[in-house]
């Protein structure tokens, strides 16, 4: 897949998971399941999930928990792949 094609695919993704006040524990299993079926999964980090942390920090922690790679963090969303 070309880099341009990959970027376009990622851009067109809808966020299928939302991290809220329950934090990343509430979505880790679902992200793991979705990554088994998809190349990329986009996750939105709601304001209530961030508290005193950043989207980057939460995305790093979530990626480590499910053994995934972060493709991109932009604003309050992150895209993961395996």
N, CA, C and O atoms as a Maestro MAE file, in Angstrom:
{
 s_m_m2io_version
 :::
 2.0.0
}

f_m_ct {
 s_m_title
 :::
 protein
 m_atom[328] {
  # First column is atom index #
  i_m_mmod_type
  r_m_x_coord
  r_m_y_coord
  r_m_z_coord
  i_m_residue_number
  s_m_chain_name
  s_m_pdb_residue_name
  s_m_pdb_atom_name
  i_m_atomic_number
  :::
  1 25 0.841 -1.162 0.000 1 A "UNK " " N  " 7
  2 3 0.000 0.000 0.000 1 A "UNK " " CA " 6
  3 2 0.896 1.239 0.000 1 A "UNK " " C  " 6
  4 15 1.814 1.345 0.814 1 A "UNK " " O  " 8
  5 25 0.636 2.147 -0.887 2 A "UNK " " N  " 7
  6 3 1.447 3.361 -0.966 2 A "UNK " " CA " 6
  7 2 1.174 4.239 0.244 2 A "UNK " " C  " 6
  8 15 0.136 4.116 0.896 2 A "UNK " " O  " 8
  9 25 2.114 5.124 0.535 3 A "UNK " " N  " 7
  10 3 1.970 6.018 1.674 3 A "UNK " " CA " 6
  11 2 0.751 6.917 1.510 3 A "UNK " " C  " 6
  12 15 0.020 7.157 2.472 3 A "UNK " " O  " 8
  13 25 0.529 7.412 0.301 4 A "UNK " " N  " 7
  14 3 -0.625 8.276 0.041 4 A "UNK " " CA " 6
  15 2 -1.930 7.508 0.236 4 A "UNK " " C  " 6
  16 15 -2.886 8.035 0.805 4 A "UNK " " O  " 8
  17 25 -1.968 6.273 -0.232 5 A "UNK " " N  " 7
  18 3 -3.151 5.433 -0.084 5 A "UNK " " CA " 6
  19 2 -3.419 5.136 1.384 5 A "UNK " " C  " 6
  20 15 -4.563 5.158 1.838 5 A "UNK " " O  " 8
  21 25 -2.365 4.862 2.106 6 A "UNK " " N  " 7
  22 3 -2.470 4.572 3.548 6 A "UNK " " CA " 6
  23 2 -3.008 5.795 4.295 6 A "UNK " " C  " 6
  24 15 -3.901 5.669 5.133 6 A "UNK " " O  " 8
  25 25 -2.466 6.976 3.990 7 A "UNK " " N  " 7
  26 3 -2.922 8.210 4.643 7 A "UNK " " CA " 6
  27 2 -4.388 8.480 4.347 7 A "UNK " " C  " 6
  28 15 -5.140 8.892 5.230 7 A "UNK " " O  " 8
  29 25 -4.795 8.247 3.107 8 A "UNK " " N  " 7
  30 3 -6.188 8.470 2.720 8 A "UNK " " CA " 6
  31 2 -7.107 7.523 3.479 8 A "UNK " " C  " 6
  32 15 -8.164 7.931 3.961 8 A "UNK " " O  " 8
  33 25 -6.710 6.271 3.584 9 A "UNK " " N  " 7
  34 3 -7.509 5.278 4.308 9 A "UNK " " CA " 6
  35 2 -7.681 5.667 5.768 9 A "UNK " " C  " 6
  36 15 -8.777 5.578 6.323 9 A "UNK " " O  " 8
  37 25 -6.583 6.099 6.383 10 A "UNK " " N  " 7
  38 3 -6.622 6.500 7.783 10 A "UNK " " CA " 6
  39 2 -7.502 7.732 7.964 10 A "UNK " " C  " 6
  40 15 -8.283 7.810 8.912 10 A "UNK " " O  " 8
  41 25 -7.372 8.687 7.057 11 A "UNK " " N  " 7
  42 3 -8.160 9.916 7.139 11 A "UNK " " CA " 6
  43 2 -9.657 9.627 7.070 11 A "UNK " " C  " 6
  44 15 -10.446 10.274 7.758 11 A "UNK " " O  " 8
  45 25 -10.046 8.668 6.252 12 A "UNK " " N  " 7
  46 3 -11.454 8.357 6.044 12 A "UNK " " CA " 6
  47 2 -12.065 7.492 7.144 12 A "UNK " " C  " 6
  48 15 -13.280 7.298 7.170 12 A "UNK " " O  " 8
  49 25 -11.250 6.977 8.040 13 A "UNK " " N  " 7
  50 3 -11.756 6.137 9.123 13 A "UNK " " CA " 6
  51 2 -12.648 6.930 10.061 13 A "UNK " " C  " 6
  52 15 -12.399 8.106 10.325 13 A "UNK " " O  " 8
  53 25 -13.680 6.283 10.558 14 A "UNK " " N  " 7
  54 3 -14.488 6.837 11.634 14 A "UNK " " CA " 6
  55 2 -13.961 6.266 12.944 14 A "UNK " " C  " 6
  56 15 -13.492 5.129 12.993 14 A "UNK " " O  " 8
  57 25 -14.042 7.056 13.994 15 A "UNK " " N  " 7
  58 3 -13.649 6.548 15.309 15 A "UNK " " CA " 6
  59 2 -14.660 5.495 15.737 15 A "UNK " " C  " 6
  60 15 -15.858 5.768 15.807 15 A "UNK " " O  " 8
  61 25 -14.173 4.290 16.023 16 A "UNK " " N  " 7
  62 3 -15.068 3.205 16.425 16 A "UNK " " CA " 6
  63 2 -15.043 2.977 17.928 16 A "UNK " " C  " 6
  64 15 -15.844 2.208 18.459 16 A "UNK " " O  " 8
  65 25 -14.121 3.648 18.613 17 A "UNK " " N  " 7
  66 3 -14.060 3.565 20.071 17 A "UNK " " CA " 6
  67 2 -13.926 4.967 20.638 17 A "UNK " " C  " 6
  68 15 -13.306 5.844 20.036 17 A "UNK " " O  " 8
  69 25 -14.520 5.158 21.809 18 A "UNK " " N  " 7
  70 3 -14.401 6.429 22.510 18 A "UNK " " CA " 6
  71 2 -13.979 6.151 23.938 18 A "UNK " " C  " 6
  72 15 -14.587 5.332 24.628 18 A "UNK " " O  " 8
  73 25 -12.937 6.834 24.376 19 A "UNK " " N  " 7
  74 3 -12.457 6.693 25.742 19 A "UNK " " CA " 6
  75 2 -13.039 7.844 26.541 19 A "UNK " " C  " 6
  76 15 -12.811 9.012 26.223 19 A "UNK " " O  " 8
  77 25 -13.794 7.510 27.581 20 A "UNK " " N  " 7
  78 3 -14.438 8.515 28.420 20 A "UNK " " CA " 6
  79 2 -13.906 8.484 29.834 20 A "UNK " " C  " 6
  80 15 -12.742 8.159 30.067 20 A "UNK " " O  " 8
  81 25 -14.776 8.828 30.785 21 A "UNK " " N  " 7
  82 3 -14.335 8.947 32.173 21 A "UNK " " CA " 6
  83 2 -13.912 7.620 32.786 21 A "UNK " " C  " 6
  84 15 -13.214 7.610 33.800 21 A "UNK " " O  " 8
  85 25 -14.317 6.501 32.197 22 A "UNK " " N  " 7
  86 3 -13.896 5.190 32.710 22 A "UNK " " CA " 6
  87 2 -12.463 4.857 32.306 22 A "UNK " " C  " 6
  88 15 -11.888 3.883 32.793 22 A "UNK " " O  " 8
  89 25 -11.888 5.662 31.420 23 A "UNK " " N  " 7
  90 3 -10.489 5.497 31.031 23 A "UNK " " CA " 6
  91 2 -10.254 4.377 30.031 23 A "UNK " " C  " 6
  92 15 -11.186 3.808 29.463 23 A "UNK " " O  " 8
  93 25 -8.966 4.080 29.835 24 A "UNK " " N  " 7
  94 3 -8.599 3.107 28.812 24 A "UNK " " CA " 6
  95 2 -8.919 1.675 29.194 24 A "UNK " " C  " 6
  96 15 -9.034 0.816 28.320 24 A "UNK " " O  " 8
  97 25 -9.067 1.396 30.501 25 A "UNK " " N  " 7
  98 3 -9.425 0.041 30.924 25 A "UNK " " CA " 6
  99 2 -10.728 -0.407 30.271 25 A "UNK " " C  " 6
  100 15 -10.897 -1.577 29.928 25 A "UNK " " O  " 8
  101 25 -11.644 0.543 30.107 26 A "UNK " " N  " 7
  102 3 -12.969 0.216 29.576 26 A "UNK " " CA " 6
  103 2 -12.948 -0.140 28.090 26 A "UNK " " C  " 6
  104 15 -13.889 -0.765 27.601 26 A "UNK " " O  " 8
  105 25 -11.897 0.243 27.360 27 A "UNK " " N  " 7
  106 3 -11.885 -0.008 25.914 27 A "UNK " " CA " 6
  107 2 -10.756 -0.924 25.447 27 A "UNK " " C  " 6
  108 15 -10.720 -1.298 24.275 27 A "UNK " " O  " 8
  109 25 -9.844 -1.289 26.328 28 A "UNK " " N  " 7
  110 3 -8.669 -2.076 25.926 28 A "UNK " " CA " 6
  111 2 -9.063 -3.405 25.269 28 A "UNK " " C  " 6
  112 15 -8.524 -3.757 24.220 28 A "UNK " " O  " 8
  113 25 -9.984 -4.134 25.871 29 A "UNK " " N  " 7
  114 3 -10.387 -5.424 25.293 29 A "UNK " " CA " 6
  115 2 -11.050 -5.243 23.929 29 A "UNK " " C  " 6
  116 15 -10.802 -6.017 23.005 29 A "UNK " " O  " 8
  117 25 -11.884 -4.229 23.812 30 A "UNK " " N  " 7
  118 3 -12.575 -3.987 22.537 30 A "UNK " " CA " 6
  119 2 -11.585 -3.568 21.456 30 A "UNK " " C  " 6
  120 15 -11.710 -3.996 20.308 30 A "UNK " " O  " 8
  121 25 -10.606 -2.741 21.804 31 A "UNK " " N  " 7
  122 3 -9.584 -2.351 20.830 31 A "UNK " " CA " 6
  123 2 -8.822 -3.587 20.368 31 A "UNK " " C  " 6
  124 15 -8.560 -3.744 19.176 31 A "UNK " " O  " 8
  125 25 -8.469 -4.449 21.288 32 A "UNK " " N  " 7
  126 3 -7.762 -5.683 20.948 32 A "UNK " " CA " 6
  127 2 -8.576 -6.519 19.967 32 A "UNK " " C  " 6
  128 15 -8.033 -7.052 18.999 32 A "UNK " " O  " 8
  129 25 -9.869 -6.632 20.217 33 A "UNK " " N  " 7
  130 3 -10.756 -7.394 19.336 33 A "UNK " " CA " 6
  131 2 -10.840 -6.748 17.952 33 A "UNK " " C  " 6
  132 15 -10.746 -7.438 16.937 33 A "UNK " " O  " 8
  133 25 -11.014 -5.433 17.910 34 A "UNK " " N  " 7
  134 3 -11.125 -4.753 16.623 34 A "UNK " " CA " 6
  135 2 -9.840 -4.854 15.809 34 A "UNK " " C  " 6
  136 15 -9.890 -4.951 14.583 34 A "UNK " " O  " 8
  137 25 -8.692 -4.832 16.481 35 A "UNK " " N  " 7
  138 3 -7.416 -4.932 15.763 35 A "UNK " " CA " 6
  139 2 -7.207 -6.312 15.149 35 A "UNK " " C  " 6
  140 15 -6.397 -6.462 14.234 35 A "UNK " " O  " 8
  141 25 -7.918 -7.311 15.634 36 A "UNK " " N  " 7
  142 3 -7.832 -8.645 15.031 36 A "UNK " " CA " 6
  143 2 -8.549 -8.678 13.684 36 A "UNK " " C  " 6
  144 15 -8.202 -9.476 12.813 36 A "UNK " " O  " 8
  145 25 -9.548 -7.812 13.513 37 A "UNK " " N  " 7
  146 3 -10.377 -7.813 12.306 37 A "UNK " " CA " 6
  147 2 -10.065 -6.694 11.326 37 A "UNK " " C  " 6
  148 15 -10.490 -6.755 10.172 37 A "UNK " " O  " 8
  149 25 -9.327 -5.669 11.761 38 A "UNK " " N  " 7
  150 3 -9.099 -4.486 10.928 38 A "UNK " " CA " 6
  151 2 -7.624 -4.130 10.894 38 A "UNK " " C  " 6
  152 15 -6.864 -4.465 11.802 38 A "UNK " " O  " 8
  153 25 -7.236 -3.445 9.830 39 A "UNK " " N  " 7
  154 3 -5.860 -2.966 9.734 39 A "UNK " " CA " 6
  155 2 -5.612 -1.799 10.670 39 A "UNK " " C  " 6
  156 15 -4.561 -1.714 11.305 39 A "UNK " " O  " 8
  157 25 -6.591 -0.889 10.756 40 A "UNK " " N  " 7
  158 3 -6.462 0.315 11.571 40 A "UNK " " CA " 6
  159 2 -7.714 0.513 12.411 40 A "UNK " " C  " 6
  160 15 -8.817 0.179 11.979 40 A "UNK " " O  " 8
  161 25 -7.543 1.056 13.615 41 A "UNK " " N  " 7
  162 3 -8.679 1.413 14.468 41 A "UNK " " CA " 6
  163 2 -8.440 2.827 14.985 41 A "UNK " " C  " 6
  164 15 -7.378 3.137 15.525 41 A "UNK " " O  " 8
  165 25 -9.449 3.678 14.808 42 A "UNK " " N  " 7
  166 3 -9.356 5.062 15.272 42 A "UNK " " CA " 6
  167 2 -10.101 5.185 16.602 42 A "UNK " " C  " 6
  168 15 -11.241 4.741 16.736 42 A "UNK " " O  " 8
  169 25 -9.431 5.796 17.577 43 A "UNK " " N  " 7
  170 3 -9.986 5.961 18.924 43 A "UNK " " CA " 6
  171 2 -10.036 7.442 19.259 43 A "UNK " " C  " 6
  172 15 -9.055 8.161 19.068 43 A "UNK " " O  " 8
  173 25 -11.171 7.895 19.756 44 A "UNK " " N  " 7
  174 3 -11.322 9.291 20.184 44 A "UNK " " CA " 6
  175 2 -11.226 9.336 21.701 44 A "UNK " " C  " 6
  176 15 -11.876 8.558 22.399 44 A "UNK " " O  " 8
  177 25 -10.416 10.248 22.200 45 A "UNK " " N  " 7
  178 3 -10.243 10.437 23.637 45 A "UNK " " CA " 6
  179 2 -11.056 11.663 24.052 45 A "UNK " " C  " 6
  180 15 -10.686 12.797 23.747 45 A "UNK " " O  " 8
  181 25 -12.160 11.424 24.745 46 A "UNK " " N  " 7
  182 3 -13.024 12.505 25.179 46 A "UNK " " CA " 6
  183 2 -12.365 13.300 26.305 46 A "UNK " " C  " 6
  184 15 -11.474 12.797 26.989 46 A "UNK " " O  " 8
  185 25 -12.800 14.524 26.490 47 A "UNK " " N  " 7
  186 3 -12.224 15.402 27.511 47 A "UNK " " CA " 6
  187 2 -12.238 14.739 28.889 47 A "UNK " " C  " 6
  188 15 -11.285 14.884 29.654 47 A "UNK " " O  " 8
  189 25 -13.311 14.015 29.210 48 A "UNK " " N  " 7
  190 3 -13.433 13.393 30.529 48 A "UNK " " CA " 6
  191 2 -12.385 12.317 30.774 48 A "UNK " " C  " 6
  192 15 -12.129 11.957 31.923 48 A "UNK " " O  " 8
  193 25 -11.773 11.798 29.710 49 A "UNK " " N  " 7
  194 3 -10.759 10.746 29.872 49 A "UNK " " CA " 6
  195 2 -9.380 11.326 30.129 49 A "UNK " " C  " 6
  196 15 -8.518 10.648 30.689 49 A "UNK " " O  " 8
  197 25 -9.162 12.569 29.730 50 A "UNK " " N  " 7
  198 3 -7.815 13.119 29.751 50 A "UNK " " CA " 6
  199 2 -7.381 13.589 31.123 50 A "UNK " " C  " 6
  200 15 -6.212 13.428 31.473 50 A "UNK " " O  " 8
  201 25 -8.267 14.162 31.913 51 A "UNK " " N  " 7
  202 3 -7.875 14.627 33.242 51 A "UNK " " CA " 6
  203 2 -6.608 15.457 33.152 51 A "UNK " " C  " 6
  204 15 -6.590 16.485 32.475 51 A "UNK " " O  " 8
  205 25 -5.549 15.031 33.823 52 A "UNK " " N  " 7
  206 3 -4.286 15.758 33.800 52 A "UNK " " CA " 6
  207 2 -3.287 15.208 32.801 52 A "UNK " " C  " 6
  208 15 -2.105 15.549 32.853 52 A "UNK " " O  " 8
  209 25 -3.751 14.355 31.887 53 A "UNK " " N  " 7
  210 3 -2.840 13.753 30.910 53 A "UNK " " CA " 6
  211 2 -3.141 14.289 29.513 53 A "UNK " " C  " 6
  212 15 -4.097 15.039 29.315 53 A "UNK " " O  " 8
  213 25 -2.324 13.899 28.565 54 A "UNK " " N  " 7
  214 3 -2.531 14.304 27.180 54 A "UNK " " CA " 6
  215 2 -3.041 13.113 26.368 54 A "UNK " " C  " 6
  216 15 -2.971 11.965 26.806 54 A "UNK " " O  " 8
  217 25 -3.543 13.410 25.204 55 A "UNK " " N  " 7
  218 3 -3.980 12.352 24.289 55 A "UNK " " CA " 6
  219 2 -2.792 11.450 23.944 55 A "UNK " " C  " 6
  220 15 -2.939 10.230 23.871 55 A "UNK " " O  " 8
  221 25 -1.628 12.042 23.733 56 A "UNK " " N  " 7
  222 3 -0.433 11.248 23.410 56 A "UNK " " CA " 6
  223 2 -0.116 10.249 24.515 56 A "UNK " " C  " 6
  224 15 0.177 9.085 24.241 56 A "UNK " " O  " 8
  225 25 -0.176 10.704 25.761 57 A "UNK " " N  " 7
  226 3 0.132 9.814 26.889 57 A "UNK " " CA " 6
  227 2 -0.879 8.683 26.998 57 A "UNK " " C  " 6
  228 15 -0.505 7.530 27.213 57 A "UNK " " O  " 8
  229 25 -2.154 9.007 26.850 58 A "UNK " " N  " 7
  230 3 -3.188 7.970 26.908 58 A "UNK " " CA " 6
  231 2 -3.047 6.980 25.754 58 A "UNK " " C  " 6
  232 15 -3.194 5.773 25.948 58 A "UNK " " O  " 8
  233 25 -2.764 7.487 24.559 59 A "UNK " " N  " 7
  234 3 -2.597 6.613 23.397 59 A "UNK " " CA " 6
  235 2 -1.411 5.682 23.602 59 A "UNK " " C  " 6
  236 15 -1.494 4.498 23.276 59 A "UNK " " O  " 8
  237 25 -0.307 6.201 24.138 60 A "UNK " " N  " 7
  238 3 0.867 5.361 24.410 60 A "UNK " " CA " 6
  239 2 0.530 4.241 25.388 60 A "UNK " " C  " 6
  240 15 0.909 3.087 25.187 60 A "UNK " " O  " 8
  241 25 -0.181 4.596 26.437 61 A "UNK " " N  " 7
  242 3 -0.545 3.604 27.454 61 A "UNK " " CA " 6
  243 2 -1.481 2.541 26.877 61 A "UNK " " C  " 6
  244 15 -1.328 1.352 27.157 61 A "UNK " " O  " 8
  245 25 -2.445 2.974 26.074 62 A "UNK " " N  " 7
  246 3 -3.382 2.035 25.461 62 A "UNK " " CA " 6
  247 2 -2.668 1.126 24.469 62 A "UNK " " C  " 6
  248 15 -2.929 -0.076 24.435 62 A "UNK " " O  " 8
  249 25 -1.780 1.680 23.670 63 A "UNK " " N  " 7
  250 3 -1.028 0.880 22.700 63 A "UNK " " CA " 6
  251 2 -0.194 -0.182 23.402 63 A "UNK " " C  " 6
  252 15 -0.130 -1.328 22.956 63 A "UNK " " O  " 8
  253 25 0.439 0.203 24.493 64 A "UNK " " N  " 7
  254 3 1.256 -0.761 25.237 64 A "UNK " " CA " 6
  255 2 0.389 -1.863 25.818 64 A "UNK " " C  " 6
  256 15 0.781 -3.030 25.822 64 A "UNK " " O  " 8
  257 25 -0.773 -1.502 26.303 65 A "UNK " " N  " 7
  258 3 -1.658 -2.484 26.930 65 A "UNK " " CA " 6
  259 2 -2.143 -3.548 25.951 65 A "UNK " " C  " 6
  260 15 -2.304 -4.707 26.332 65 A "UNK " " O  " 8
  261 25 -2.378 -3.169 24.689 66 A "UNK " " N  " 7
  262 3 -2.908 -4.129 23.710 66 A "UNK " " CA " 6
  263 2 -1.856 -4.582 22.702 66 A "UNK " " C  " 6
  264 15 -2.170 -5.271 21.731 66 A "UNK " " O  " 8
  265 25 -0.606 -4.189 22.939 67 A "UNK " " N  " 7
  266 3 0.495 -4.577 22.061 67 A "UNK " " CA " 6
  267 2 0.249 -4.121 20.620 67 A "UNK " " C  " 6
  268 15 0.337 -4.908 19.678 67 A "UNK " " O  " 8
  269 25 -0.061 -2.829 20.475 68 A "UNK " " N  " 7
  270 3 -0.327 -2.245 19.161 68 A "UNK " " CA " 6
  271 2 0.643 -1.095 18.911 68 A "UNK " " C  " 6
  272 15 1.344 -0.641 19.815 68 A "UNK " " O  " 8
  273 25 0.666 -0.642 17.680 69 A "UNK " " N  " 7
  274 3 1.473 0.516 17.305 69 A "UNK " " CA " 6
  275 2 0.555 1.696 17.056 69 A "UNK " " C  " 6
  276 15 -0.571 1.540 16.584 69 A "UNK " " O  " 8
  277 25 1.052 2.874 17.379 70 A "UNK " " N  " 7
  278 3 0.309 4.098 17.085 70 A "UNK " " CA " 6
  279 2 0.743 4.572 15.711 70 A "UNK " " C  " 6
  280 15 1.927 4.793 15.459 70 A "UNK " " O  " 8
  281 25 -0.222 4.724 14.834 71 A "UNK " " N  " 7
  282 3 0.048 5.205 13.486 71 A "UNK " " CA " 6
  283 2 0.113 6.726 13.491 71 A "UNK " " C  " 6
  284 15 0.990 7.326 12.869 71 A "UNK " " O  " 8
  285 25 -0.835 7.344 14.209 72 A "UNK " " N  " 7
  286 3 -0.893 8.801 14.229 72 A "UNK " " CA " 6
  287 2 -1.764 9.263 15.395 72 A "UNK " " C  " 6
  288 15 -2.766 8.630 15.727 72 A "UNK " " O  " 8
  289 25 -1.369 10.364 16.002 73 A "UNK " " N  " 7
  290 3 -2.204 11.063 16.978 73 A "UNK " " CA " 6
  291 2 -2.435 12.451 16.415 73 A "UNK " " C  " 6
  292 15 -1.494 13.160 16.059 73 A "UNK " " O  " 8
  293 25 -3.693 12.824 16.341 74 A "UNK " " N  " 7
  294 3 -4.029 14.148 15.818 74 A "UNK " " CA " 6
  295 2 -5.205 14.676 16.622 74 A "UNK " " C  " 6
  296 15 -6.264 14.050 16.676 74 A "UNK " " O  " 8
  297 25 -5.014 15.820 17.239 75 A "UNK " " N  " 7
  298 3 -6.070 16.361 18.089 75 A "UNK " " CA " 6
  299 2 -6.332 15.419 19.252 75 A "UNK " " C  " 6
  300 15 -5.433 15.105 20.032 75 A "UNK " " O  " 8
  301 25 -7.559 14.981 19.354 76 A "UNK " " N  " 7
  302 3 -7.930 14.073 20.438 76 A "UNK " " CA " 6
  303 2 -8.233 12.665 19.939 76 A "UNK " " C  " 6
  304 15 -8.942 11.901 20.594 76 A "UNK " " O  " 8
  305 25 -7.685 12.330 18.763 77 A "UNK " " N  " 7
  306 3 -7.873 10.977 18.236 77 A "UNK " " CA " 6
  307 2 -6.517 10.335 17.957 77 A "UNK " " C  " 6
  308 15 -5.521 11.010 17.699 77 A "UNK " " O  " 8
  309 25 -6.520 9.017 18.020 78 A "UNK " " N  " 7
  310 3 -5.316 8.243 17.714 78 A "UNK " " CA " 6
  311 2 -5.715 7.067 16.836 78 A "UNK " " C  " 6
  312 15 -6.813 6.524 16.964 78 A "UNK " " O  " 8
  313 25 -4.822 6.686 15.955 79 A "UNK " " N  " 7
  314 3 -5.046 5.534 15.079 79 A "UNK " " CA " 6
  315 2 -4.033 4.466 15.451 79 A "UNK " " C  " 6
  316 15 -2.836 4.734 15.562 79 A "UNK " " O  " 8
  317 25 -4.532 3.255 15.641 80 A "UNK " " N  " 7
  318 3 -3.707 2.127 16.058 80 A "UNK " " CA " 6
  319 2 -3.671 1.063 14.971 80 A "UNK " " C  " 6
  320 15 -4.603 0.938 14.176 80 A "UNK " " O  " 8
  321 25 -2.585 0.298 14.945 81 A "UNK " " N  " 7
  322 3 -2.470 -0.868 14.056 81 A "UNK " " CA " 6
  323 2 -1.646 -1.920 14.773 81 A "UNK " " C  " 6
  324 15 -0.984 -1.646 15.774 81 A "UNK " " O  " 8
  325 25 -1.702 -3.126 14.239 82 A "UNK " " N  " 7
  326 3 -0.877 -4.212 14.790 82 A "UNK " " CA " 6
  327 2 0.271 -4.495 13.897 82 A "UNK " " C  " 6
  328 15 1.079 -5.376 14.190 82 A "UNK " " O  " 8
  :::
 }
 m_bond[327] {
  # First column is bond index #
  i_m_from
  i_m_to
  i_m_order
  :::
  1 1 2 1
  2 2 3 1
  3 3 4 2
  4 3 5 1
  5 5 6 1
  6 6 7 1
  7 7 8 2
  8 7 9 1
  9 9 10 1
  10 10 11 1
  11 11 12 2
  12 11 13 1
  13 13 14 1
  14 14 15 1
  15 15 16 2
  16 15 17 1
  17 17 18 1
  18 18 19 1
  19 19 20 2
  20 19 21 1
  21 21 22 1
  22 22 23 1
  23 23 24 2
  24 23 25 1
  25 25 26 1
  26 26 27 1
  27 27 28 2
  28 27 29 1
  29 29 30 1
  30 30 31 1
  31 31 32 2
  32 31 33 1
  33 33 34 1
  34 34 35 1
  35 35 36 2
  36 35 37 1
  37 37 38 1
  38 38 39 1
  39 39 40 2
  40 39 41 1
  41 41 42 1
  42 42 43 1
  43 43 44 2
  44 43 45 1
  45 45 46 1
  46 46 47 1
  47 47 48 2
  48 47 49 1
  49 49 50 1
  50 50 51 1
  51 51 52 2
  52 51 53 1
  53 53 54 1
  54 54 55 1
  55 55 56 2
  56 55 57 1
  57 57 58 1
  58 58 59 1
  59 59 60 2
  60 59 61 1
  61 61 62 1
  62 62 63 1
  63 63 64 2
  64 63 65 1
  65 65 66 1
  66 66 67 1
  67 67 68 2
  68 67 69 1
  69 69 70 1
  70 70 71 1
  71 71 72 2
  72 71 73 1
  73 73 74 1
  74 74 75 1
  75 75 76 2
  76 75 77 1
  77 77 78 1
  78 78 79 1
  79 79 80 2
  80 79 81 1
  81 81 82 1
  82 82 83 1
  83 83 84 2
  84 83 85 1
  85 85 86 1
  86 86 87 1
  87 87 88 2
  88 87 89 1
  89 89 90 1
  90 90 91 1
  91 91 92 2
  92 91 93 1
  93 93 94 1
  94 94 95 1
  95 95 96 2
  96 95 97 1
  97 97 98 1
  98 98 99 1
  99 99 100 2
  100 99 101 1
  101 101 102 1
  102 102 103 1
  103 103 104 2
  104 103 105 1
  105 105 106 1
  106 106 107 1
  107 107 108 2
  108 107 109 1
  109 109 110 1
  110 110 111 1
  111 111 112 2
  112 111 113 1
  113 113 114 1
  114 114 115 1
  115 115 116 2
  116 115 117 1
  117 117 118 1
  118 118 119 1
  119 119 120 2
  120 119 121 1
  121 121 122 1
  122 122 123 1
  123 123 124 2
  124 123 125 1
  125 125 126 1
  126 126 127 1
  127 127 128 2
  128 127 129 1
  129 129 130 1
  130 130 131 1
  131 131 132 2
  132 131 133 1
  133 133 134 1
  134 134 135 1
  135 135 136 2
  136 135 137 1
  137 137 138 1
  138 138 139 1
  139 139 140 2
  140 139 141 1
  141 141 142 1
  142 142 143 1
  143 143 144 2
  144 143 145 1
  145 145 146 1
  146 146 147 1
  147 147 148 2
  148 147 149 1
  149 149 150 1
  150 150 151 1
  151 151 152 2
  152 151 153 1
  153 153 154 1
  154 154 155 1
  155 155 156 2
  156 155 157 1
  157 157 158 1
  158 158 159 1
  159 159 160 2
  160 159 161 1
  161 161 162 1
  162 162 163 1
  163 163 164 2
  164 163 165 1
  165 165 166 1
  166 166 167 1
  167 167 168 2
  168 167 169 1
  169 169 170 1
  170 170 171 1
  171 171 172 2
  172 171 173 1
  173 173 174 1
  174 174 175 1
  175 175 176 2
  176 175 177 1
  177 177 178 1
  178 178 179 1
  179 179 180 2
  180 179 181 1
  181 181 182 1
  182 182 183 1
  183 183 184 2
  184 183 185 1
  185 185 186 1
  186 186 187 1
  187 187 188 2
  188 187 189 1
  189 189 190 1
  190 190 191 1
  191 191 192 2
  192 191 193 1
  193 193 194 1
  194 194 195 1
  195 195 196 2
  196 195 197 1
  197 197 198 1
  198 198 199 1
  199 199 200 2
  200 199 201 1
  201 201 202 1
  202 202 203 1
  203 203 204 2
  204 203 205 1
  205 205 206 1
  206 206 207 1
  207 207 208 2
  208 207 209 1
  209 209 210 1
  210 210 211 1
  211 211 212 2
  212 211 213 1
  213 213 214 1
  214 214 215 1
  215 215 216 2
  216 215 217 1
  217 217 218 1
  218 218 219 1
  219 219 220 2
  220 219 221 1
  221 221 222 1
  222 222 223 1
  223 223 224 2
  224 223 225 1
  225 225 226 1
  226 226 227 1
  227 227 228 2
  228 227 229 1
  229 229 230 1
  230 230 231 1
  231 231 232 2
  232 231 233 1
  233 233 234 1
  234 234 235 1
  235 235 236 2
  236 235 237 1
  237 237 238 1
  238 238 239 1
  239 239 240 2
  240 239 241 1
  241 241 242 1
  242 242 243 1
  243 243 244 2
  244 243 245 1
  245 245 246 1
  246 246 247 1
  247 247 248 2
  248 247 249 1
  249 249 250 1
  250 250 251 1
  251 251 252 2
  252 251 253 1
  253 253 254 1
  254 254 255 1
  255 255 256 2
  256 255 257 1
  257 257 258 1
  258 258 259 1
  259 259 260 2
  260 259 261 1
  261 261 262 1
  262 262 263 1
  263 263 264 2
  264 263 265 1
  265 265 266 1
  266 266 267 1
  267 267 268 2
  268 267 269 1
  269 269 270 1
  270 270 271 1
  271 271 272 2
  272 271 273 1
  273 273 274 1
  274 274 275 1
  275 275 276 2
  276 275 277 1
  277 277 278 1
  278 278 279 1
  279 279 280 2
  280 279 281 1
  281 281 282 1
  282 282 283 1
  283 283 284 2
  284 283 285 1
  285 285 286 1
  286 286 287 1
  287 287 288 2
  288 287 289 1
  289 289 290 1
  290 290 291 1
  291 291 292 2
  292 291 293 1
  293 293 294 1
  294 294 295 1
  295 295 296 2
  296 295 297 1
  297 297 298 1
  298 298 299 1
  299 299 300 2
  300 299 301 1
  301 301 302 1
  302 302 303 1
  303 303 304 2
  304 303 305 1
  305 305 306 1
  306 306 307 1
  307 307 308 2
  308 307 309 1
  309 309 310 1
  310 310 311 1
  311 311 312 2
  312 311 313 1
  313 313 314 1
  314 314 315 1
  315 315 316 2
  316 315 317 1
  317 317 318 1
  318 318 319 1
  319 319 320 2
  320 319 321 1
  321 321 322 1
  322 322 323 1
  323 323 324 2
  324 323 325 1
  325 325 326 1
  326 326 327 1
  327 327 328 2
  :::
 }
}
